[in-house]
Amino acid sequence: MQRVIQKIKDFNELVMFEHSIFSLPFIFIAMVVSANGWFGYELLFMGALAAVSARNFAMGVNRYADRDIDAKNPRTKDRPNADGRLDSLSILIFIGVNALIFVVVAYMINSLAFYMSIPILAVLGSYSYFKRFSHLAHVVLGISLGLAPIAGVVAVEASIPVWSVLLSLGVIFWVAGFDLLYSLQDIDFDKENNLYSIPSQFGAEATLFISVIFHSLTVLFWALFVWVAHLGFFAFLAVVASAVMLWYEHHLVRKDFTQIDRAFFTVNGYLGFLFFILIILDKVV
């Protein structure tokens, strides 16, 4: 029994389950707006299961593909995929199980969700390989999480309205922007190992500038989302609050690179949660 519990802990550490806070709020935001309020317990469960299994799949592929890189990086060498706690076969089984769960859940939701499930998994799995040959890896990661709002609205109404695309674009640039900041931690390692991160190729100052551009686009697209979806005061307040929190994130990182973890996990975690709460208030009030 103790061995089983330890394996569960290892897999939890592998995928960092707690980081689901970045994707879950926005799939539910899309569902709330699409349903004009409460969308039901069944879709709540299905949406959460789809989001978690998709993220587990993506993280599993990333950790499997990066097991050799993670083993060499001092920051990641103690991860379960790098230190031998989880072997390659166990990770592949984990990837396959989560892919199957995602596809089955999509099938149970509606036909459009099912047809989109395999292409979505293909996008989610591609991020890990992009950084070996393209600087666009950060954007691909953004697209991976940016699919969450699209999936949410498809689950509710089996269509893709314009406002959901705008919400998704905001998420794409939000994630890509904070991934740029996060990757500053590995700038020297990426240079030494010929990985195509933007920091390793263009330097810290250029990375900070591009991240500011990405997050400015985030605020713009979220403002357009609120406008096109005909939302109210609390939704616009969510956009303003997001802009302030993103400014604070950049302030933390520019002040001290040792604050990157705080900026990445704490600020962005609160941002998604606050955005979700304000959208709910907008619909209730």
C-alpha positions in Angstrom: 0.0 0.0 0.0 2.8 2.3 0.9 4.4 1.7 -2.5 1.1 2.6 -4.3 0.8 5.8 -2.3 4.4 6.7 -3.2 3.7 6.1 -6.9 0.7 8.4 -6.7 2.9 11.1 -5.1 5.5 10.6 -7.9 2.9 11.0 -10.6 1.5 14.1 -8.9 5.0 15.5 -8.8 5.5 14.6 -12.4 2.6 16.6 -13.7 2.3 19.1 -10.9 -1.4 18.7 -10.5 -1.8 21.9 -8.5 -0.8 23.9 -11.6 -4.2 23.0 -13.2 -5.2 26.4 -11.7 -3.9 28.0 -14.9 -6.3 26.2 -17.2 -9.4 25.3 -15.2 -10.7 28.8 -14.5 -10.8 29.7 -18.2 -12.7 26.6 -19.4 -15.3 27.3 -16.7 -15.4 31.0 -17.6 -16.3 30.0 -21.2 -18.9 27.6 -19.9 -20.5 30.2 -17.7 -20.7 32.8 -20.4 -21.9 30.3 -23.0 -24.7 29.0 -20.7 -25.4 32.6 -19.5 -25.0 31.3 -15.9 -25.0 27.8 -14.4 -24.3 25.0 -16.8 -25.1 22.0 -14.7 -23.3 19.5 -12.5 -22.8 17.0 -15.4 -20.9 19.5 -17.5 -19.0 20.7 -14.4 -17.7 17.2 -13.9 -17.1 16.5 -17.6 -15.3 19.8 -18.1 -13.1 19.3 -15.1 -12.3 15.7 -16.1 -11.5 16.8 -19.7 -9.3 19.6 -18.5 -7.3 17.6 -16.0 -6.8 14.5 -18.3 -5.7 16.8 -21.2 -3.2 18.6 -19.0 -2.0 15.3 -17.5 -1.5 14.0 -21.1 0.4 17.2 -22.1 2.6 17.2 -19.0 3.3 13.4 -19.4 4.4 13.9 -22.9 6.6 16.8 -21.9 8.2 14.9 -19.1 8.8 11.8 -21.3 10.3 13.8 -24.1 12.5 15.9 -21.7 13.7 13.1 -19.4 17.3 13.4 -20.8 17.3 17.2 -20.7 15.7 17.3 -17.2 18.4 14.9 -15.9 21.1 17.4 -16.9 19.5 20.5 -15.7 20.3 21.3 -12.0 16.8 22.8 -11.6 14.9 19.7 -12.8 17.3 16.8 -12.1 15.2 15.7 -9.1 12.0 15.3 -11.1 10.5 11.7 -11.1 11.2 11.4 -14.8 14.8 12.4 -14.4 15.9 10.7 -11.2 14.5 7.2 -12.1 11.5 7.1 -9.7 9.2 6.7 -12.8 10.5 4.7 -15.7 9.7 5.4 -19.4 7.0 2.6 -19.6 5.1 3.9 -16.6 5.1 7.4 -18.0 3.9 6.1 -21.4 1.1 4.2 -19.8 0.1 7.3 -17.9 0.1 9.3 -21.1 -2.1 6.7 -22.9 -4.6 6.4 -20.0 -5.1 10.2 -19.9 -5.4 10.4 -23.7 -8.1 7.7 -23.6 -10.0 9.5 -20.8 -10.0 12.7 -22.7 -11.3 11.2 -25.9 -14.0 9.2 -24.1 -15.1 12.3 -22.2 -15.2 14.3 -25.4 -17.3 11.6 -27.0 -19.8 11.7 -24.1 -20.1 15.5 -24.3 -21.0 15.9 -28.0 -19.9 15.1 -31.5 -18.0 18.3 -32.2 -16.0 17.8 -28.9 -15.2 14.3 -30.0 -14.0 15.3 -33.5 -11.8 18.0 -32.0 -10.3 15.7 -29.3 -7.5 14.1 -31.4 -6.3 17.3 -33.0 -6.3 18.9 -29.5 -4.1 16.1 -28.2 -1.8 16.5 -31.1 -1.3 20.2 -30.3 -0.8 19.4 -26.6 1.8 16.9 -27.3 3.8 19.1 -29.8 5.1 21.7 -27.3 7.8 19.4 -25.9 9.4 19.0 -29.4 9.1 22.6 -30.6 11.8 23.9 -28.3 14.3 21.6 -30.1 14.0 23.6 -33.3 11.8 26.7 -33.0 11.5 29.8 -30.9 7.7 29.4 -31.1 7.6 26.8 -28.4 6.4 29.5 -25.9 3.5 30.3 -28.2 2.7 26.6 -28.7 2.4 26.2 -24.9 0.1 29.2 -25.0 -2.1 27.6 -27.7 -2.2 24.4 -25.6 -3.8 26.2 -22.6 -5.7 28.6 -24.9 -7.7 25.7 -26.2 -9.4 25.4 -22.8 -12.0 28.2 -23.4 -12.8 26.8 -26.9 -13.3 23.4 -25.3 -15.5 24.9 -22.6 -17.9 26.6 -25.1 -18.0 23.6 -27.4 -19.1 21.5 -24.4 -22.0 23.8 -23.7 -23.3 24.8 -27.2 -21.3 22.7 -29.8 -20.2 25.8 -31.6 -17.3 28.3 -31.5 -18.6 31.9 -31.2 -16.3 34.9 -31.8 -16.1 35.9 -28.1 -14.7 32.5 -27.2 -11.9 32.9 -29.8 -11.0 36.3 -28.3 -11.0 34.8 -24.8 -8.8 32.0 -26.1 -6.3 34.5 -27.8 -6.0 36.3 -24.5 -5.1 33.0 -22.7 -2.6 32.1 -25.5 -0.6 35.4 -25.0 -1.0 35.3 -21.2 0.5 31.8 -21.0 3.2 32.5 -23.7 4.1 35.7 -21.8 4.5 34.2 -18.4 6.3 31.2 -19.9 8.9 33.6 -21.3 9.5 34.9 -17.8 9.7 31.5 -16.4 12.2 30.3 -19.0 14.6 33.1 -17.9 15.7 30.7 -15.1 17.2 28.3 -17.7 18.8 30.9 -20.0 22.3 29.6 -19.5 21.4 25.9 -19.6 19.4 26.4 -22.8 22.3 28.1 -24.4 24.7 25.3 -23.5 22.3 22.6 -24.8 21.2 24.4 -28.0 17.5 24.7 -27.0 15.5 27.3 -28.9 14.0 29.3 -26.0 13.7 33.0 -26.7 15.8 33.9 -23.7 18.7 31.7 -24.8 18.6 33.1 -28.4 17.8 36.8 -27.8 18.8 37.5 -24.2 17.0 38.6 -21.0 16.1 42.2 -22.0 14.5 41.1 -25.3 12.6 38.4 -23.5 11.2 40.9 -21.0 10.1 43.2 -23.8 8.4 40.4 -25.8 6.6 39.3 -22.7 5.3 42.8 -22.1 4.0 42.8 -25.7 2.3 39.4 -25.2 0.7 40.5 -22.0 -0.5 43.8 -23.6 -2.2 41.7 -26.2 -3.7 39.5 -23.5 -5.4 42.6 -21.9 -6.5 43.8 -25.4 -8.1 40.4 -26.3 -9.8 40.0 -22.9 -11.2 43.5 -23.2 -12.6 42.6 -26.7 -14.0 39.3 -25.3 -15.9 41.2 -22.6 -17.2 43.7 -25.2 -18.2 41.2 -27.9 -19.8 38.9 -25.3 -21.9 41.9 -24.0 -20.7 41.4 -20.5 -21.0 44.0 -17.7 -19.1 46.0 -15.1 -17.6 43.0 -13.2 -16.2 41.5 -16.4 -14.5 44.8 -17.3 -13.2 44.9 -13.7 -11.7 41.4 -14.3 -9.8 42.8 -17.3 -8.5 45.8 -15.3 -7.5 43.6 -12.4 -5.7 41.3 -14.8 -3.8 44.2 -16.3 -2.7 45.3 -12.8 -1.6 41.8 -11.8 0.4 41.3 -15.0 2.1 44.7 -14.4 3.0 43.5 -10.9 4.3 40.2 -12.3 6.7 42.1 -14.6 7.6 44.4 -11.7 8.6 41.4 -9.6 10.7 39.8 -12.3 12.5 42.9 -13.4 13.3 43.7 -9.8 14.8 40.3 -8.9 15.0 37.1 -11.1 14.7 35.1 -7.9 11.1 36.2 -7.7 10.2 34.3 -11.0 8.6 31.4 -9.1 6.5 33.8 -7.1 5.5 35.7 -10.2 4.8 32.5 -12.2 2.8 30.5 -9.7 1.3 32.9 -7.2 0.3 35.9 -9.3 -0.9 33.9 -12.3 -2.8 31.5 -10.1 -4.7 34.3 -8.4 -5.3 36.0 -11.8 -7.2 33.1 -13.2 -9.2 32.5 -10.1 -10.1 36.2 -9.7 -11.1 36.5 -13.3 -13.4 33.5 -12.9 -15.0 34.9 -9.7 -15.7 38.3 -11.3 -17.3 36.7 -14.4 -19.6 34.7 -12.0 -20.5 38.0 -10.2 -21.1 39.6 -13.6 -23.7 36.9 -14.4 -25.3 36.9 -11.0 -25.5 40.6 -10.5 
